[in-house]
């Protein structure tokens, strides 16, 4: 069945008014028909979220959760996702990998595609653990890393670890050999250790500026730090939580100016309850957090520190364009093309080009509100 979608088409390097032809779940053609028209809908590639721990009523702990996410995410414009599991016990971690593996292998028509799993831990550094449970942390031994790779059977797409840990450089090489991207996160590594990790195969940076060491000042002289190294290293892509709370807008702009919007990946790092009423929810390690839709998720106990966001990808795109002045093309790269590239799906999806999957969001002209989401050419959400 052939369908034509007309509007302002956000293409990889420009936006033009035109028409997309969709046939058999694929973009068959792109026809530009003139310059941007302010009154017309905005047509963008479906959003790709590679780092989140829950959305709506769903966490990421069970097969039921993972399946629920696939059905729910098109309401946020997400057409491809990799659910994340924080530092957790071995049996829970392996069960998570099995659940994700099954959905990744058997996507359901009309639902967001599960690209695979993201393990954010347990191989993280204690002092930079953020909201992770201290008793859940571990070292990346050959046995533990090999077991995760084997359990996922090719569907482990992203692993976040601290490269200064014992055996971490070997673990990075093992994961890269298995086709998994590796990111630095929850780490106190020096820039020198970071560069050794990049040489070993590390290619991504987990939520930059969050759970990173503060900049050191000695005798009034500001020192070069890990965040600087991440932004300057062209071999890595860099995540930013673009809710305006985890990273100040000025730092978002600074990071994009230094790294370029081809290297920045917008993520949500959202928690279960996102989009639901403000309330207390339980996270992966059994501790509680309070979700405030106008702010962030904070631990109920202890110092009430930030443990995650309640950002959605449709809000992330809107923030980038309407609040912080990025172009439609720049915002689209950060919310679609770049994250798809991180997990190895950029040949399939992430941009409006002939031959790619018809993963498409149609947004309102005035407010960029989501009107319709198509996954592989099928309507998965309509407002």
N, C-alpha and C positions, 0 to 999 in steps of 0.2 A: 504493500500500500504506500502510495506517494503522498507526502504532506509538505506543504510549503509554509515556511515561517518568515514573516516579513517584519522588519524593525531595524533599529540601530544595531548592527552586528559588531560585536567587540571581537575583533580579529587579533592575532598575535602582536601586530605592531601598529595597528590603526583601528579606528572605528568609522564605519561607513553605513549609510542607509542601504538596505538591500534585502535579498531573499535567500534563505537556506532551503534546499530541497533535502528531505529526509526519506530514505527508502530502505526497508528491511533492517532497520535499527542503525543505519549508518548515514552520515552526512554525504549525500550524493553530489551536491554542488553548492557553491557559494557565488552568488551574483551580486556584485556591487552596483547600486543604482543612483548613487549621488552622495552628497555630504550629509553629515549628522542632522537629524530633524528633531528639535527639542520636544515636540509633542508625541513622538513615536516611542513604543516600548523599547527597552534595552534588552538585547539578546546576548547572553554570555555562556561560556562553557559551564557545565555543572561544577559545583564546588567540590573540592577534595580535602577531607579532614584526616590528617595522619597522626594527630595527637589529641586524644580526648579520653576521659575515663567514665563517661556516662552522658546521657541526654534524655530529657523527658523522664519517664518513669523507669528508665533502664540504666543499670550499671553495666559492667563488662565481665561479670564473674561467671555467668552461666550460659549455657546454650540458648536458653529462653531469652536472656538479655540480648545476646548477639543477634538473634533472629528478630527481636523486637526493634533493635536499632536500625536494621536494614529496612524495615517497613516505615519507621518513624522519620528517618533522616531526610527523605525527599521534601518533607514539609519545611526544612531549613535550606533547601536547595542543594543538598549534598547528594552526589551521585556515586561517589567512591569514597571508602573510608577504611582506615586501619585502627580498630579499637586498641587502646593501651591498657596494660595492667601494670600497676605500680609494684613496688617490692612486696612480695607475698610468699607464703610457704610453698615448698616444692610441689605438693600434691595439687594445690590450687593453680599454680603456674602451669602445670602439665595439662590439667583439665581445661584451662583457658585456651591453650594452644590447640587442643583437640577440637573444641567447640568452634573456634575461628576457622580451623582447617576445613571442617565439614561445610560451613557456609561458603567459604572461598571457592571450594570445589563445585558447589551446587547453588549458584545464584538463582534467585527466584524472579521471574518476570515482573516488572513494575515496581521493583524495590531497588534501593541503593545497592551497589556492588561492594561486597567485602573483599578488599584486596589482599588481606592477610593480617598478621598480628604485629603489634608493637609491644615489646617488653621494655618498660621504663624501670629497670632494676631486675633483680635485687643487687646488682653489682655497682653500687653507688658508695660515695664517700660519706662517712659518718657526720662530719661537721657541716656538710652541705646537703644533708638529706631532705631539708625542707619539711614537707608534711608527711614524709615517709616514716614508717615505724622503725625505730632503731634496731629492734630485735629481729627485723625482717631482712636486714642487710647481709650480704655474703660476698665472698671473693669469686671471681670468674674462673673457676677451675676448669681444666680440660673436660672433666667428667660432666660438670653441670652445663657447660656451654654445648658440648656434644649432645647431651640428652635433649636439650631444648631444640637444637637443630633437627635431631632425629624425630622428635615428637611432631614437629610442625610439618615435616615432609614437604619442604619447599614453599611453605606459606608464611614463614617468619620473614617479614619485610624490613623491620627496623628494630634495633636494640640500642637503648641508651645506657651508657656505662661511664664510670670514672676511669680514665686511662692511667692514672697514677697507681691504681691498685696492683697488687702482685698478680702476675700472669695476664694482665689486661692486654698488652700488646699482642701476645699470642692469641688471645681470645678474639681480638679484632681481625687478625688474619684468618682465623677459622671461620668467623661469621661472613667475612667478605668472600671467602672461597665457596661458601654455601649460598651465595647470592643475596645476602642480607646486608642492607645498609647499616652502618654503625654511627651513632651520634655521641658526642660528649655532653654530659649533663650531670648535675648534682656533684660537681667536681671542684677540687681545689688545686688542680694541676697548674704547673707553671707554663708559660708560653712555650718553653723548650720541650716539656713533656707533650704538650698538645701537638707540636709539630712532628715529634716522633710518632705519635698516634696517627697523624695524617699520612705520614710515610708508610705506616703499616696498613692503611686502608680506611681509616676513619674519614667520613665524607659529609657529616652533618652535625649541626649544633642544636641541642635541645634548649628550648625556651631561653634564649639569650637574655641576660641581665637578671634572671630569676634563679636564685640558689647559686649565685656566683660570688667569689670573694670580692670584698670592697677594694677599690683602688687604693694602693699604698702611697703615702706621702712621707718622704724621708728628708729631713732638713729643708722642708719647704719645697722639695722637688717632687712632682707627680711622676710616679713610675708606670712603665708599660705593664699592662695586665692581660689576663686571659681573654677578657672580652675584646680588647684591642686586637689581639692575635686572631681571634675568630672572625672579626670583621675584615681584617686585612688579607686573610688567606683565601685566595681565589678557588682553591680546590674543595671548599666546603660550602654547603648551603646553610642558612641561618634561620631558625624559627623565632618568631615574635608572637606573643599573646597580645592581640590588638584590641583589648577591651578598654584601654586608657587607664587602667588601674595597675596591672602587673608591670607595665612599661609606660612611663610618662610619654605623652605624644611627642615631646621634643626629642626623646631618645629614639622613638620610632622613625622620625624624620631623619635623624642623624645616621641611624643604622642603614636606612635605605639609600641615603646620599653616599655613604662610604662603600657599602657592599654592592649597591645597585639592586634594582628591583628584579633582576634576573636571578639573584641569589637568595632573596628573602622569601620565606615561607610563612604565611599567616596561619596560625593555629588557634584553636579555642582553649585547649586544656580543660574542657568543660567537665562537670561532675553530674552524677545522677541528680535529677531534680531541675536541671536547667530548662527553663520555659514553664515550670510549674510554680505554684505559689511559694512564697518565702516560707521556709520551714527548716526543721532539723532533719538531716539525713545521715546515713551510715556509710562510711567508705570501706575500701577493700580490706584494710587491716582490722576492721571491727570498731574503730573509733568514730566519733560523731563530729559532724560539722554543721554550721548554720549557713544556709544559702540565702543571699540577699540579691534579688534580681537587679537592683540598682547599683550593686557593688561587686563583691566577690564571695567565695566560699571561705569561711574561717573555722578553725578548730574550735570546738565547744570547750574543751579543757586546755589546761596549760596557759600559754601566752596568747591564745586566740589568734595564732598566726594564719596567714593565707595558705590554703591547701589546694586551691584550684579556682576555676572561673565558672561563670554561668553565661558565657558568651556562645552565640551560635554563629555558624559560618555566614548566614545571610546578614547578620548584624556586623560581622567582621568586614565584609565587603562594603557595606554602607558606611561604616566608620572610616575606612580608608579613603573613600571618595568624598563623602559629604562633610565629615568632620576635619579631615587632615589634608584634603586637597590633592590626593593622587588622581591621576587620570584613570579612566575606565580600563584602559589597556594595562596599566601598571597594577591596578587592583586585581584584575583578572589573572595576571601572571602569578601574583602572590597567593591567590586563593584557589587556583586551578592548575595551571601549567607547571609551576615549580614543585608543588607537593606531589603531583603525578610523576614528575621526573625522579624525585627522591626515592620513591618505592618502585620505580621501573615500569610505570604504566604510561609514560608519555608518548609512546608510539601508538597507543590505543585511544587515549582520551586526554582531556585537559585543554583542548583548544578547538576552535571552530574551523576545521579544515576538511576538505573532501577526503573520504576514506576513513576518517576517525569515527568512533562511536557517537551516535546522536545523543550525547549526554548534555542537556541544554536547560538553562534557566531563562525564563522570560520575566523581566522586572518592569515595574511601572515607571513611566517616564519621570514623574514628579518626585517620587520618594524612594525609588529603587526597591519598593516592596515586592516580594515574590508573588507572582501571579500564577505561574505554572512551572513544573519541573518534569522533564522527560528523562528517563533512563533507558538507554538503548532504543530510543525512538518511541517508547511507550509512556503515556502520561502516568506519572507516579504521584503527583500532587497537583491540585488545582484549587486556587482560592475561591 
